[in-house]
Amino acid sequence: MTKDETAVRFCCAYVKLGNINEAAAAAGCTDEDTFQWGINILRKKKYRQLILQLRSIFSAETKDQVMCGLERLAFGSSADAVKLVLSEEIPDEQELKEMNLFNVSEIKKVKGGGVEVKFSDRQKALERLMEYAGNSDRSAAAKSLLNALAGADEDGV
């Protein structure tokens, strides 16, 4: 994959995830400092424009970001949290930055030396996803009906 293709993949992931490190990892960035690599991509005008276009295409409004977050909570991996809890040594700062702990809602030490990890409720996230999906389906159906009544095509023209 070329550097430009990796940068485009980064832009797509950044629009969806909103996190530089996660987007860099999703794009397959192998640089040691993924954050700086992502910042360098975001400084380039052509990639900032691409991100703006992608946001308009994917309508990355608050509702869409909420949907993405709910998808990550409902379907995300807990492997990094398990790795963190079971590791003998505390990971260094770089390792912690690279871990996907999005679905962890709380980590605390308990008396006696143990660690308690609370995860976000996947079932609630799935219920919210279904709720949003239902609202989107009703909205699309209403728009389609209004367009049909107005004699417009599917794009409203």
PyMOL commands that place a pseudoatom at each C-alpha (Angstrom):
pseudoatom trace, name=CA, resn=MET, resi=1, chain=A, elem=C, hetatm=0, pos=[0.000, 0.000, 0.000]
pseudoatom trace, name=CA, resn=THR, resi=2, chain=A, elem=C, hetatm=0, pos=[1.327, 3.451, -0.898]
pseudoatom trace, name=CA, resn=LYS, resi=3, chain=A, elem=C, hetatm=0, pos=[1.745, 6.299, 1.599]
pseudoatom trace, name=CA, resn=ASP, resi=4, chain=A, elem=C, hetatm=0, pos=[-1.141, 8.136, -0.047]
pseudoatom trace, name=CA, resn=GLU, resi=5, chain=A, elem=C, hetatm=0, pos=[-3.435, 5.096, 0.223]
pseudoatom trace, name=CA, resn=THR, resi=6, chain=A, elem=C, hetatm=0, pos=[-2.507, 4.738, 3.895]
pseudoatom trace, name=CA, resn=ALA, resi=7, chain=A, elem=C, hetatm=0, pos=[-3.244, 8.425, 4.445]
pseudoatom trace, name=CA, resn=VAL, resi=8, chain=A, elem=C, hetatm=0, pos=[-6.640, 8.106, 2.747]
pseudoatom trace, name=CA, resn=ARG, resi=9, chain=A, elem=C, hetatm=0, pos=[-7.452, 5.086, 4.923]
pseudoatom trace, name=CA, resn=PHE, resi=10, chain=A, elem=C, hetatm=0, pos=[-6.407, 7.159, 7.939]
pseudoatom trace, name=CA, resn=CYS, resi=11, chain=A, elem=C, hetatm=0, pos=[-8.780, 9.956, 6.883]
pseudoatom trace, name=CA, resn=CYS, resi=12, chain=A, elem=C, hetatm=0, pos=[-11.684, 7.518, 6.530]
pseudoatom trace, name=CA, resn=ALA, resi=13, chain=A, elem=C, hetatm=0, pos=[-10.971, 5.974, 9.922]
pseudoatom trace, name=CA, resn=TYR, resi=14, chain=A, elem=C, hetatm=0, pos=[-10.483, 9.386, 11.513]
pseudoatom trace, name=CA, resn=VAL, resi=15, chain=A, elem=C, hetatm=0, pos=[-13.890, 10.553, 10.298]
pseudoatom trace, name=CA, resn=LYS, resi=16, chain=A, elem=C, hetatm=0, pos=[-15.500, 7.494, 11.851]
pseudoatom trace, name=CA, resn=LEU, resi=17, chain=A, elem=C, hetatm=0, pos=[-13.444, 7.166, 15.046]
pseudoatom trace, name=CA, resn=GLY, resi=18, chain=A, elem=C, hetatm=0, pos=[-12.455, 10.750, 15.811]
pseudoatom trace, name=CA, resn=ASN, resi=19, chain=A, elem=C, hetatm=0, pos=[-9.237, 9.500, 17.441]
pseudoatom trace, name=CA, resn=ILE, resi=20, chain=A, elem=C, hetatm=0, pos=[-5.844, 9.985, 15.827]
pseudoatom trace, name=CA, resn=ASN, resi=21, chain=A, elem=C, hetatm=0, pos=[-4.122, 6.942, 17.346]
pseudoatom trace, name=CA, resn=GLU, resi=22, chain=A, elem=C, hetatm=0, pos=[-6.992, 4.562, 16.601]
pseudoatom trace, name=CA, resn=ALA, resi=23, chain=A, elem=C, hetatm=0, pos=[-7.356, 5.899, 13.066]
pseudoatom trace, name=CA, resn=ALA, resi=24, chain=A, elem=C, hetatm=0, pos=[-3.632, 5.463, 12.443]
pseudoatom trace, name=CA, resn=ALA, resi=25, chain=A, elem=C, hetatm=0, pos=[-3.776, 1.885, 13.705]
pseudoatom trace, name=CA, resn=ALA, resi=26, chain=A, elem=C, hetatm=0, pos=[-6.850, 1.168, 11.564]
pseudoatom trace, name=CA, resn=ALA, resi=27, chain=A, elem=C, hetatm=0, pos=[-5.018, 2.556, 8.530]
pseudoatom trace, name=CA, resn=GLY, resi=28, chain=A, elem=C, hetatm=0, pos=[-2.134, 0.184, 9.156]
pseudoatom trace, name=CA, resn=CYS, resi=29, chain=A, elem=C, hetatm=0, pos=[0.374, 2.826, 10.241]
pseudoatom trace, name=CA, resn=THR, resi=30, chain=A, elem=C, hetatm=0, pos=[3.575, 1.174, 11.381]
pseudoatom trace, name=CA, resn=ASP, resi=31, chain=A, elem=C, hetatm=0, pos=[5.327, 4.344, 12.565]
pseudoatom trace, name=CA, resn=GLU, resi=32, chain=A, elem=C, hetatm=0, pos=[6.409, 4.261, 16.187]
pseudoatom trace, name=CA, resn=ASP, resi=33, chain=A, elem=C, hetatm=0, pos=[4.698, 7.576, 16.977]
pseudoatom trace, name=CA, resn=THR, resi=34, chain=A, elem=C, hetatm=0, pos=[1.241, 7.113, 15.443]
pseudoatom trace, name=CA, resn=PHE, resi=35, chain=A, elem=C, hetatm=0, pos=[-0.062, 10.337, 16.988]
pseudoatom trace, name=CA, resn=GLN, resi=36, chain=A, elem=C, hetatm=0, pos=[2.602, 12.481, 15.328]
pseudoatom trace, name=CA, resn=TRP, resi=37, chain=A, elem=C, hetatm=0, pos=[2.106, 10.603, 12.051]
pseudoatom trace, name=CA, resn=GLY, resi=38, chain=A, elem=C, hetatm=0, pos=[-1.627, 11.356, 12.222]
pseudoatom trace, name=CA, resn=ILE, resi=39, chain=A, elem=C, hetatm=0, pos=[-1.002, 15.010, 13.044]
pseudoatom trace, name=CA, resn=ASN, resi=40, chain=A, elem=C, hetatm=0, pos=[1.292, 15.273, 10.011]
pseudoatom trace, name=CA, resn=ILE, resi=41, chain=A, elem=C, hetatm=0, pos=[-1.506, 13.881, 7.812]
pseudoatom trace, name=CA, resn=LEU, resi=42, chain=A, elem=C, hetatm=0, pos=[-4.023, 16.332, 9.298]
pseudoatom trace, name=CA, resn=ARG, resi=43, chain=A, elem=C, hetatm=0, pos=[-1.681, 19.258, 8.565]
pseudoatom trace, name=CA, resn=LYS, resi=44, chain=A, elem=C, hetatm=0, pos=[-1.826, 18.598, 4.832]
pseudoatom trace, name=CA, resn=LYS, resi=45, chain=A, elem=C, hetatm=0, pos=[-4.471, 20.614, 3.058]
pseudoatom trace, name=CA, resn=LYS, resi=46, chain=A, elem=C, hetatm=0, pos=[-5.522, 17.846, 0.649]
pseudoatom trace, name=CA, resn=TYR, resi=47, chain=A, elem=C, hetatm=0, pos=[-6.258, 15.452, 3.529]
pseudoatom trace, name=CA, resn=ARG, resi=48, chain=A, elem=C, hetatm=0, pos=[-8.130, 18.101, 5.543]
pseudoatom trace, name=CA, resn=GLN, resi=49, chain=A, elem=C, hetatm=0, pos=[-10.275, 18.683, 2.457]
pseudoatom trace, name=CA, resn=LEU, resi=50, chain=A, elem=C, hetatm=0, pos=[-10.797, 14.936, 2.079]
pseudoatom trace, name=CA, resn=ILE, resi=51, chain=A, elem=C, hetatm=0, pos=[-11.922, 14.712, 5.703]
pseudoatom trace, name=CA, resn=LEU, resi=52, chain=A, elem=C, hetatm=0, pos=[-14.409, 17.545, 5.132]
pseudoatom trace, name=CA, resn=GLN, resi=53, chain=A, elem=C, hetatm=0, pos=[-15.749, 15.773, 2.035]
pseudoatom trace, name=CA, resn=LEU, resi=54, chain=A, elem=C, hetatm=0, pos=[-15.990, 12.459, 3.873]
pseudoatom trace, name=CA, resn=ARG, resi=55, chain=A, elem=C, hetatm=0, pos=[-17.827, 14.114, 6.750]
pseudoatom trace, name=CA, resn=SER, resi=56, chain=A, elem=C, hetatm=0, pos=[-20.342, 15.606, 4.354]
pseudoatom trace, name=CA, resn=ILE, resi=57, chain=A, elem=C, hetatm=0, pos=[-20.742, 12.297, 2.516]
pseudoatom trace, name=CA, resn=PHE, resi=58, chain=A, elem=C, hetatm=0, pos=[-21.099, 10.246, 5.659]
pseudoatom trace, name=CA, resn=SER, resi=59, chain=A, elem=C, hetatm=0, pos=[-22.972, 13.002, 7.505]
pseudoatom trace, name=CA, resn=ALA, resi=60, chain=A, elem=C, hetatm=0, pos=[-20.713, 12.723, 10.520]
pseudoatom trace, name=CA, resn=GLU, resi=61, chain=A, elem=C, hetatm=0, pos=[-23.079, 14.755, 12.640]
pseudoatom trace, name=CA, resn=THR, resi=62, chain=A, elem=C, hetatm=0, pos=[-23.546, 14.106, 16.341]
pseudoatom trace, name=CA, resn=LYS, resi=63, chain=A, elem=C, hetatm=0, pos=[-26.109, 11.370, 15.716]
pseudoatom trace, name=CA, resn=ASP, resi=64, chain=A, elem=C, hetatm=0, pos=[-23.756, 9.504, 13.378]
pseudoatom trace, name=CA, resn=GLN, resi=65, chain=A, elem=C, hetatm=0, pos=[-20.915, 9.802, 15.877]
pseudoatom trace, name=CA, resn=VAL, resi=66, chain=A, elem=C, hetatm=0, pos=[-23.209, 8.439, 18.567]
pseudoatom trace, name=CA, resn=MET, resi=67, chain=A, elem=C, hetatm=0, pos=[-24.068, 5.538, 16.279]
pseudoatom trace, name=CA, resn=CYS, resi=68, chain=A, elem=C, hetatm=0, pos=[-20.363, 4.837, 15.701]
pseudoatom trace, name=CA, resn=GLY, resi=69, chain=A, elem=C, hetatm=0, pos=[-19.719, 4.959, 19.417]
pseudoatom trace, name=CA, resn=LEU, resi=70, chain=A, elem=C, hetatm=0, pos=[-22.608, 2.614, 20.114]
pseudoatom trace, name=CA, resn=GLU, resi=71, chain=A, elem=C, hetatm=0, pos=[-21.319, 0.206, 17.462]
pseudoatom trace, name=CA, resn=ARG, resi=72, chain=A, elem=C, hetatm=0, pos=[-17.902, 0.247, 19.090]
pseudoatom trace, name=CA, resn=LEU, resi=73, chain=A, elem=C, hetatm=0, pos=[-19.445, -0.419, 22.513]
pseudoatom trace, name=CA, resn=ALA, resi=74, chain=A, elem=C, hetatm=0, pos=[-21.706, -3.177, 21.236]
pseudoatom trace, name=CA, resn=PHE, resi=75, chain=A, elem=C, hetatm=0, pos=[-19.210, -4.986, 19.033]
pseudoatom trace, name=CA, resn=GLY, resi=76, chain=A, elem=C, hetatm=0, pos=[-15.786, -3.835, 20.253]
pseudoatom trace, name=CA, resn=SER, resi=77, chain=A, elem=C, hetatm=0, pos=[-13.097, -6.109, 21.585]
pseudoatom trace, name=CA, resn=SER, resi=78, chain=A, elem=C, hetatm=0, pos=[-12.245, -6.353, 25.274]
pseudoatom trace, name=CA, resn=ALA, resi=79, chain=A, elem=C, hetatm=0, pos=[-8.916, -8.093, 24.581]
pseudoatom trace, name=CA, resn=ASP, resi=80, chain=A, elem=C, hetatm=0, pos=[-6.754, -5.080, 25.475]
pseudoatom trace, name=CA, resn=ALA, resi=81, chain=A, elem=C, hetatm=0, pos=[-8.573, -4.569, 28.789]
pseudoatom trace, name=CA, resn=VAL, resi=82, chain=A, elem=C, hetatm=0, pos=[-8.068, -8.226, 29.679]
pseudoatom trace, name=CA, resn=LYS, resi=83, chain=A, elem=C, hetatm=0, pos=[-4.403, -7.948, 28.684]
pseudoatom trace, name=CA, resn=LEU, resi=84, chain=A, elem=C, hetatm=0, pos=[-4.037, -4.855, 30.876]
pseudoatom trace, name=CA, resn=VAL, resi=85, chain=A, elem=C, hetatm=0, pos=[-5.591, -6.503, 33.919]
pseudoatom trace, name=CA, resn=LEU, resi=86, chain=A, elem=C, hetatm=0, pos=[-3.696, -9.785, 33.590]
pseudoatom trace, name=CA, resn=SER, resi=87, chain=A, elem=C, hetatm=0, pos=[-0.272, -8.316, 32.804]
pseudoatom trace, name=CA, resn=GLU, resi=88, chain=A, elem=C, hetatm=0, pos=[2.390, -8.702, 35.466]
pseudoatom trace, name=CA, resn=GLU, resi=89, chain=A, elem=C, hetatm=0, pos=[3.911, -5.279, 34.785]
pseudoatom trace, name=CA, resn=ILE, resi=90, chain=A, elem=C, hetatm=0, pos=[2.266, -1.938, 34.197]
pseudoatom trace, name=CA, resn=PRO, resi=91, chain=A, elem=C, hetatm=0, pos=[2.456, -1.128, 30.464]
pseudoatom trace, name=CA, resn=ASP, resi=92, chain=A, elem=C, hetatm=0, pos=[4.449, 1.926, 29.465]
pseudoatom trace, name=CA, resn=GLU, resi=93, chain=A, elem=C, hetatm=0, pos=[2.730, 5.068, 28.229]
pseudoatom trace, name=CA, resn=GLN, resi=94, chain=A, elem=C, hetatm=0, pos=[3.116, 4.155, 24.545]
pseudoatom trace, name=CA, resn=GLU, resi=95, chain=A, elem=C, hetatm=0, pos=[1.538, 0.726, 25.074]
pseudoatom trace, name=CA, resn=LEU, resi=96, chain=A, elem=C, hetatm=0, pos=[-1.381, 2.301, 26.942]
pseudoatom trace, name=CA, resn=LYS, resi=97, chain=A, elem=C, hetatm=0, pos=[-1.950, 4.795, 24.106]
pseudoatom trace, name=CA, resn=GLU, resi=98, chain=A, elem=C, hetatm=0, pos=[-2.152, 1.929, 21.614]
pseudoatom trace, name=CA, resn=MET, resi=99, chain=A, elem=C, hetatm=0, pos=[-4.664, -0.088, 23.648]
pseudoatom trace, name=CA, resn=ASN, resi=100, chain=A, elem=C, hetatm=0, pos=[-8.320, -0.066, 22.702]
pseudoatom trace, name=CA, resn=LEU, resi=101, chain=A, elem=C, hetatm=0, pos=[-10.065, 0.618, 26.004]
pseudoatom trace, name=CA, resn=PHE, resi=102, chain=A, elem=C, hetatm=0, pos=[-13.097, 2.342, 24.493]
pseudoatom trace, name=CA, resn=ASN, resi=103, chain=A, elem=C, hetatm=0, pos=[-15.606, -0.038, 26.075]
pseudoatom trace, name=CA, resn=VAL, resi=104, chain=A, elem=C, hetatm=0, pos=[-14.060, 0.214, 29.565]
pseudoatom trace, name=CA, resn=SER, resi=105, chain=A, elem=C, hetatm=0, pos=[-16.175, 2.477, 31.750]
pseudoatom trace, name=CA, resn=GLU, resi=106, chain=A, elem=C, hetatm=0, pos=[-14.146, 2.214, 34.943]
pseudoatom trace, name=CA, resn=ILE, resi=107, chain=A, elem=C, hetatm=0, pos=[-10.879, 0.777, 36.263]
pseudoatom trace, name=CA, resn=LYS, resi=108, chain=A, elem=C, hetatm=0, pos=[-10.037, 0.893, 39.932]
pseudoatom trace, name=CA, resn=LYS, resi=109, chain=A, elem=C, hetatm=0, pos=[-7.788, -0.789, 42.436]
pseudoatom trace, name=CA, resn=VAL, resi=110, chain=A, elem=C, hetatm=0, pos=[-9.584, -2.665, 45.184]
pseudoatom trace, name=CA, resn=LYS, resi=111, chain=A, elem=C, hetatm=0, pos=[-8.389, -3.361, 48.688]
pseudoatom trace, name=CA, resn=GLY, resi=112, chain=A, elem=C, hetatm=0, pos=[-6.159, -6.402, 48.788]
pseudoatom trace, name=CA, resn=GLY, resi=113, chain=A, elem=C, hetatm=0, pos=[-4.289, -5.531, 45.586]
pseudoatom trace, name=CA, resn=GLY, resi=114, chain=A, elem=C, hetatm=0, pos=[-6.846, -6.528, 42.984]
pseudoatom trace, name=CA, resn=VAL, resi=115, chain=A, elem=C, hetatm=0, pos=[-8.152, -4.538, 40.050]
pseudoatom trace, name=CA, resn=GLU, resi=116, chain=A, elem=C, hetatm=0, pos=[-11.792, -4.076, 39.117]
pseudoatom trace, name=CA, resn=VAL, resi=117, chain=A, elem=C, hetatm=0, pos=[-12.732, -3.350, 35.520]
pseudoatom trace, name=CA, resn=LYS, resi=118, chain=A, elem=C, hetatm=0, pos=[-16.230, -2.310, 34.521]
pseudoatom trace, name=CA, resn=PHE, resi=119, chain=A, elem=C, hetatm=0, pos=[-17.249, -2.491, 30.886]
pseudoatom trace, name=CA, resn=SER, resi=120, chain=A, elem=C, hetatm=0, pos=[-19.984, -0.579, 29.121]
pseudoatom trace, name=CA, resn=ASP, resi=121, chain=A, elem=C, hetatm=0, pos=[-23.237, -2.469, 28.856]
pseudoatom trace, name=CA, resn=ARG, resi=122, chain=A, elem=C, hetatm=0, pos=[-23.295, -4.123, 25.413]
pseudoatom trace, name=CA, resn=GLN, resi=123, chain=A, elem=C, hetatm=0, pos=[-26.981, -4.961, 25.647]
pseudoatom trace, name=CA, resn=LYS, resi=124, chain=A, elem=C, hetatm=0, pos=[-27.904, -1.329, 26.291]
pseudoatom trace, name=CA, resn=ALA, resi=125, chain=A, elem=C, hetatm=0, pos=[-25.695, -0.264, 23.382]
pseudoatom trace, name=CA, resn=LEU, resi=126, chain=A, elem=C, hetatm=0, pos=[-27.450, -2.783, 21.107]
pseudoatom trace, name=CA, resn=GLU, resi=127, chain=A, elem=C, hetatm=0, pos=[-30.863, -1.573, 22.288]
pseudoatom trace, name=CA, resn=ARG, resi=128, chain=A, elem=C, hetatm=0, pos=[-29.896, 2.025, 21.499]
pseudoatom trace, name=CA, resn=LEU, resi=129, chain=A, elem=C, hetatm=0, pos=[-28.592, 0.982, 18.074]
pseudoatom trace, name=CA, resn=MET, resi=130, chain=A, elem=C, hetatm=0, pos=[-31.924, -0.681, 17.322]
pseudoatom trace, name=CA, resn=GLU, resi=131, chain=A, elem=C, hetatm=0, pos=[-33.745, 2.425, 18.522]
pseudoatom trace, name=CA, resn=TYR, resi=132, chain=A, elem=C, hetatm=0, pos=[-31.678, 4.676, 16.249]
pseudoatom trace, name=CA, resn=ALA, resi=133, chain=A, elem=C, hetatm=0, pos=[-32.020, 2.264, 13.327]
pseudoatom trace, name=CA, resn=GLY, resi=134, chain=A, elem=C, hetatm=0, pos=[-35.795, 2.282, 13.750]
pseudoatom trace, name=CA, resn=ASN, resi=135, chain=A, elem=C, hetatm=0, pos=[-35.871, 6.079, 13.776]
pseudoatom trace, name=CA, resn=SER, resi=136, chain=A, elem=C, hetatm=0, pos=[-33.714, 6.189, 10.625]
pseudoatom trace, name=CA, resn=ASP, resi=137, chain=A, elem=C, hetatm=0, pos=[-35.973, 3.682, 8.840]
pseudoatom trace, name=CA, resn=ARG, resi=138, chain=A, elem=C, hetatm=0, pos=[-39.080, 5.721, 9.726]
pseudoatom trace, name=CA, resn=SER, resi=139, chain=A, elem=C, hetatm=0, pos=[-37.383, 8.930, 8.587]
pseudoatom trace, name=CA, resn=ALA, resi=140, chain=A, elem=C, hetatm=0, pos=[-36.333, 7.369, 5.267]
pseudoatom trace, name=CA, resn=ALA, resi=141, chain=A, elem=C, hetatm=0, pos=[-39.821, 5.967, 4.721]
pseudoatom trace, name=CA, resn=ALA, resi=142, chain=A, elem=C, hetatm=0, pos=[-41.406, 9.370, 5.443]
pseudoatom trace, name=CA, resn=LYS, resi=143, chain=A, elem=C, hetatm=0, pos=[-39.015, 11.120, 3.050]
pseudoatom trace, name=CA, resn=SER, resi=144, chain=A, elem=C, hetatm=0, pos=[-39.726, 8.537, 0.358]
pseudoatom trace, name=CA, resn=LEU, resi=145, chain=A, elem=C, hetatm=0, pos=[-43.479, 9.009, 0.806]
pseudoatom trace, name=CA, resn=LEU, resi=146, chain=A, elem=C, hetatm=0, pos=[-43.176, 12.804, 0.623]
pseudoatom trace, name=CA, resn=ASN, resi=147, chain=A, elem=C, hetatm=0, pos=[-41.027, 12.559, -2.515]
pseudoatom trace, name=CA, resn=ALA, resi=148, chain=A, elem=C, hetatm=0, pos=[-43.530, 10.180, -4.113]
pseudoatom trace, name=CA, resn=LEU, resi=149, chain=A, elem=C, hetatm=0, pos=[-46.425, 12.517, -3.293]
pseudoatom trace, name=CA, resn=ALA, resi=150, chain=A, elem=C, hetatm=0, pos=[-44.473, 15.470, -4.697]
pseudoatom trace, name=CA, resn=GLY, resi=151, chain=A, elem=C, hetatm=0, pos=[-43.585, 13.507, -7.835]
pseudoatom trace, name=CA, resn=ALA, resi=152, chain=A, elem=C, hetatm=0, pos=[-39.827, 13.689, -7.118]
pseudoatom trace, name=CA, resn=ASP, resi=153, chain=A, elem=C, hetatm=0, pos=[-37.278, 10.925, -7.630]
pseudoatom trace, name=CA, resn=GLU, resi=154, chain=A, elem=C, hetatm=0, pos=[-35.409, 9.266, -4.726]
pseudoatom trace, name=CA, resn=ASP, resi=155, chain=A, elem=C, hetatm=0, pos=[-32.944, 12.155, -4.423]
pseudoatom trace, name=CA, resn=GLY, resi=156, chain=A, elem=C, hetatm=0, pos=[-35.806, 14.656, -4.046]
pseudoatom trace, name=CA, resn=VAL, resi=157, chain=A, elem=C, hetatm=0, pos=[-35.355, 16.165, -7.531]
for i in range(1, 157): cmd.bond("trace and resi %d" % i, "trace and resi %d" % (i + 1))
show_as sticks, trace
zoom trace
